[in-house]
Amino acid sequence: MPDSHADEPFRREVRAWLDTHCPLEMRGPADGEEDHCWGGRNPEFKNDAQRRWMEAMAARGWTVPDWPVEYGGGGLSSGQCRILKQELARIEARNPLFSFGISMLGPALLKFGTEEQKRRFLPEIARGEIRWCQGYSEPNAGSDLAALQTRADDKGDHWLVNGQKIWTSYADKADWIFCLTRTDPAAPKHRGISFLLFDMASPGVTTRPIRLISGLSPFCETFFDDVRVPKDQVVGEVGKGWDVAKFLLGHEREMIAGIGLLGPEEGLGAEFADLLAADPILRAEVAAFDVDALAFRAMSERFVDELKSGRAHPVQPSLMKYAATELHKRRHELRMALGGTATLEWESERTAFGIPAREWLRTKGNSIEGGTSEVQLGIIAKRLLNLPGA
């Protein structure tokens, strides 16, 4: 979409500011996890440039450009956000701050939080001063999340939380958790659930990393033993946390759908042109993938515009999440095929200690986290296509 005359001064302003404030080290694709800045109470920065980039964007409100200024955001319109995104892409600027607070909790607080909760937590999230994790899945409550059993008992001036969560991403590194708990065991399973916020340094909270087949451990088991939580740290109404949870899941699926946009815009065909010249079958598979990736990119831009304008169908996050994760798995399957036997190496320097194989294995979890592909298809069949028996 071309700029209107009113947009041109803002684009010039953004371009000049980025040219001045985005360090050269923060331009270009990330090489690994250490290039991702998560912030937090005790942030770990790869270098000073990473710190300066996060702090500059936070000070401008551009870590959350569409949030209101009073909560640490940039207060930008949807058109201005689009321009900022384009200018960041122009210089290949890295994301200044990865945050579950930004992608998941923040939107839920904006919709369901009290004014006190918004002013307490949102500016800290925007500045990268607090790192959050998500307490949803349990050993016996995965796809059927509403079957959760973690209890929060009302003790008058506080809640007392007992139970266990699993697959808690980065729980061992998080400062706070947003956690689904059962506050009324006698209520129907989708009721009697409350959405609590509490400090991971609270007495009674312990975490245990889970080692994956890829060799990494981003997930944890998380245990709560008589954890005291202040009464004012419930988001939304007591017993109606499922409403908050469903809203947040939509934003989680939107976040996960971002993996569908990974990879060079020119596509795998251009990246591996020399290899593909001698293999017409693989070349056809890559061409089909590149067409699908371009279609997903266009669909994603439309989805974001519809979401910000309030015109998005409630099922669209599920549709985008399904399409993105399946596309991402295909991307890495093709990369493995294009790399030949070398990509199967696990610890050699030639493959940077097995990055191709480890990343390929990690994609298998993308279609599970945030709701499995089968769950997403069921939601689409029932709520979008209105198929009988769905």
VENKADA-V40553 format. One line per field, one symbol per residue. psi: psi as a letter, one per 20 degrees, with the letter a starting at -180 (. if undefined). burial: b if it has 24 or more other C-alpha atoms within 12 Angstrom, else e. A space follows every 10 residues. Layout:
psi=???
burial=???
//
This chain:
psi=pqqrhhhghg gggggggghh ioqhijprqq iahiippibr hmqophrhhg ghgghghghi jjhmhjqqhi jjaikqrhgh hggggghghh jlpqphopph hghfgghhhh giqrhggghg hghhghikip pqronfqrhk nehmhijqip qopokfjrqo ppaqqqkopk hiiqhrqppp qoiniiqqhi rjpqoqprpi jqpipqqoqo prhiirmiqq pppoolpppq hjkppaqpik hhggggghhg hghgghihii jqrqhirhgh hkgghihjnh ghhhgggggh ghhggggghg ggggghghij jqqhihhggg gggghhghgg ghghhghhib hhiiqhjqhh kllkgggghg hhhhhhjgqj prhhgghggg ggigilqpi.
burial=eeeeeeeeee beebbeebee bbbebbbeee eeeebbbbbb eebebeeeeb bbbbbbbbbb bbbbbbbbbe bbbbebeebb bbbbbebbee bbbbbbbbbb bbbbbbbbbb ebbeeebbeb bbbbbbbbbb bbbbbbbbbe ebeebbbbbb bbbbeeeebb bbbbbbbbbb bbbbbbbbbb bbbbeeeebb bbbbbbbbbb eeeebbbbbe eeeeeeebbb bbbbebbbbe bbbbbbebbb bbbbbbbbbb bbbbbbbbbb bbbeeebbbe ebeeebeeee ebbeebbebb ebbbebbebb bebbeeeeee eeebbbbbbb bbbbbbbbbb bbbbbbbbbe eebbeeeeee eeebbbbbbb bbbbbbbbbb bbbebbbbbb eeeeeeeeee
//
